[in-house]
Amino acid sequence: MLFDKKKLPTPEISWQKDGGELPNSRMSFNNFKKTLKVLDVTEADGGDYRCTATNNLGTVHHIIKVTVKASPFWVSAPRNLILAPNETGILTCRVNGDPKPKISWFVNGVPIENVPEDHSRKVEDDTVILSNVQSGSSAVYQCNASNEFGYLLANAFVNVLAEPPRVLTPPNRVYQVITNNPALLHCASFGSPIPTITWFKDSQTSIKSGDPYVIHENGTLEIHVAQPLNSGKYTCIATNNLGIKENHVYLEVKEPTRILKQPEYKVVQRGMSAVFECKVKHDPSLVPVMTWLKDNGELPDDERFVVDTDLDSLTVKDVTDGDEGTYTCIMNTTLDKDSASAMLTVVEATPTPAIVYEKPDPPTDLELTDQTERSVQLTWIPGDEHNSPTQKFLIQYEDLLHQPGIWINLTEAAGTSTTVRLNLSPYVYYSFRVLALNHVGYSEPSQASSQYRTNPAAPDENPSNVQGAGTMPGNLVISWTPLTGFQANGPGLEYKVQWRQKDVDEDWSSKTVANVSQFIVSGTPTYVPYEIKVQALNDYGNGPEPEAVMGYSGEDLPLSAPDSVQIIVRNSTLAEVHWEPVSFPSVRGKLQGYRVYYRRERGLHETEEDTEQQEQVLTFSGNRSEGRLPGLQPYSLYNLTIRVLNSKGEGPPSQSEKFATPEGVPGPPSFLNVINPGLDSLTLEWGPPINNNGRLAGYTLKYQPVNNTSELGPVKVMNFPPNETTITLGNLNSSMLYKFYLSAKTTKGSGPVITEEAFTVMDTIRTQPPVEPGKGPTEPPHPTPPITQSPSPPIHKGTSTPCVPLYPPKYLHWDSFLKLTCEAGQRVNGQLLVN
């Protein structure tokens, strides 16, 4: 645009565009602003441009009208269509230009107005609408847009296909991403009609677009910020009216690789070793590769540089000045990496101080990551080991909700670890701390971690030790061990108590209780089995379905006594009792057994006096129908009853039964005494047995001499009738010890034997040795025990004074004993009395 000015003084030129702004970025001025040049003209540049000239004599302006003409250009070119039968498609051919371009449509190169009429096709200027297309409607459509300055031509392929869905993404593909990074799960598909894509996680949860998921038009599922809980199996389903196709892919969200303990700046004496540690935390499923660099280059090819992949360390041995520099550890996985660097400075050697071993310093910088409902990752930085390697780490927790101030051991980690996965319980306000252990001892606890509160949840377990037992007739006491606050998993802990009678067609009865450990059911039948369940629940749901346990309602005393009691006497001291067990319902409780009561009423011997006998009791456990009664007294009459026994007590007695025991051998004679010893005779007296155990038939006496060497002589036997209880034995040897055996007998045989020993009297004149006047016996006296169980008999008078030896020790010669005992005596009225 040119504006000519020929006035004096020379005017100032300015340009404006009416109703708009000048295109400053595309314009320039020439010829002292008399010419305005606009580059890359667009339709918007059209309009009225005003040129104004001004000097001190006045102002003048001129309007230049600019019209912009344009060849056709695309606004929206037609696109290929793939349609299914009976679908509708639209082709648009939108162009612009000046003058306005003319739109012409062609089908397979033939003007659309010349092709056979198709009622499913409708042309509206720059748009072709294809309705309810059929399989034979495939064609190539051309759009021609033209004006006097040019034209545009575009092809669009319309394919009418009927194809069931196909998923093009390979099946079971595994996608791996690092936590907090986006994840893209593809589900490329083909089909006609175009398949609809839906996604499911773990084959159950339907995924909708929305935070954190986005489902793109091409079927790709995007997770903006992937977390470990997003890991799992994903299923995409492609659907159209011709079928359905599904495909499974897997997402693994990995922990990031992080260097927890970076190499530290080292100042090392020349000739010593430098150790750089690079403690790394990485996902256990990823294979890490650690690389060490020196000054951003490879390590020198020198055996002094030792890389320990187990300890994640670099050791530089026998350090030289040339080893100074920056050392970098790089931890690479297939998905990510991390790196850290430290400097090494070499100094002159100084004397080595003595090594001091101390407890480790407490760990620091506790961090909680990868938090889920039931777990969290705890990471820490170890403290100084003080020259003693760390053996292990102890992780403790405090439950600020249920047990504040109490630290409880949770788990342990290896001494080389710096992270551990902790399994958690719901509804706990956790704080964690870590202690390190070396051979000196445990460190002080670390500072507590930040608090991590797990959300409440339904109980994971039910009460333990569930029992059911009645305490009285008509009730059932259901008891259990309550859950702790830690086990409750949430507020509002209650217990749903359920019961029903076993083997009875009835529904469960239930009662929900809180803050108790038992519940009493009233009005129950006596001792019947019940199925019992106790389930924990809280404000967030019920615990697992409990298993039923068996219990019994309260017992009552048994109703019935045993029937058909029979007694079989086996011998004089043993009998068997048999009975018919009572019916189970009449027991009315848990059968403990049967209790047999029996009492000896009297003996069968007509001369025996009746004495009150204590009742005896035998209990036979379990469901018995017979028992043995030992230790009976022979030849006696007994009375017997039986009662059934349960946990509550005894039932009524059975009908009393009597039985008699047969004769047996008698008891021993009640006593045996030796009286009135003579030079050649001894008198014996005895008493009848306390228990005859039958009709007494007599007594049997056996006796034999015993010489100085305790050898026994021949035995003589004598029998006596039952009414004879004394006998004088003559023609015995003087100064001889005799042993006597006495037993009573019945028709059943002889009873036990009692024994006695006694000496015949000796002539002291004939047997006493001489004693010198003023001298005692040649052997010292010895204390001796009595030889018989009966009282010492009196000394009979005789022509010669007898001496009766009362205490003959077996280890003394008879003459010595006689001398001792006789000289120790005194004479009274012609008799020698022994002191």
QUIKAFEN-V144687 format. One line per field, one symbol per residue. burial: I if it has 16 or more other ideal C-beta (glycine too) atoms within 10 Angstrom, else O. A space follows every 10 residues. Layout:
burial: ???
//
This chain:
burial: OOIOIOOOOO IOIOIOIOOO OOOOOOOOOO OOOOOIOIOO OOOOIIOOIO IOIOOOOOOO OOOOOOOOOI IIOOOOIIOO IIIIIOIOIO IIIOIOIIOO IOIIIIIOOO OIOOOOOOOO IOOOOIOIOI OOIOOOIIIO IIIIIIIOOO IIOIOIOIOI OOIIIOIOIO OOOOIIIIIO OOIOIIIIII IIIIIOIIII IOOOOOIOOO OOIOIOOOII IIIOOIOIOI IOOIIIIIII OOOOIIIOIO IIIIIIIIII IIIOOIOIOO OOOIIIIIII IIIOOIOIOI OIIIOOOOIO OOOOIOOOOO OIIIOIOOIO OOIIOOIIII IIIOIIIIOI IIOIOIOOOO OOOOOOOOII OIIOOIOIOI OOOOOIIIII IIIOIIOIOI OOIIIIIIII OOOOOOIOOI OOIOIOIIII OIOIOIIIOI IIIIIIIIOO OOIOOIOIIO OIOIOIIIIO OIIOOIOIII OOIOOIIIII OIIOOOIIII OOIIIIIIII IOOOOOOOOO OOOOOOOOIO IOOIOIIIOI IIIIIIIIOI OOIOOIOIIO IIIIIIIIOI IIOOIOIOIO OIIOIOIOIO IIOOOOIIIO IIIIIIIIOI OOIIIOOOOO OOOOOOOOOI OOOOOOIOIO OIIIIIIIOI IIIIIIOIOI IOOIOOIOII IIIIIIIIIO OIIIIOIIIO OIIIOIOIIO IIIIIIIOII IOIOIIOOOO OOOOOOOOOI OIOOIOOOIO OIOIIIIIII IIIIIIOIOO IOOIOIOIII IIIIOOOIOO OOOOOOOOOO OOOIOOIIOI OOIOIOOOOO IIIIIOOIOO OIOIOOIIII IIIOIOOOOO IIOIO
//
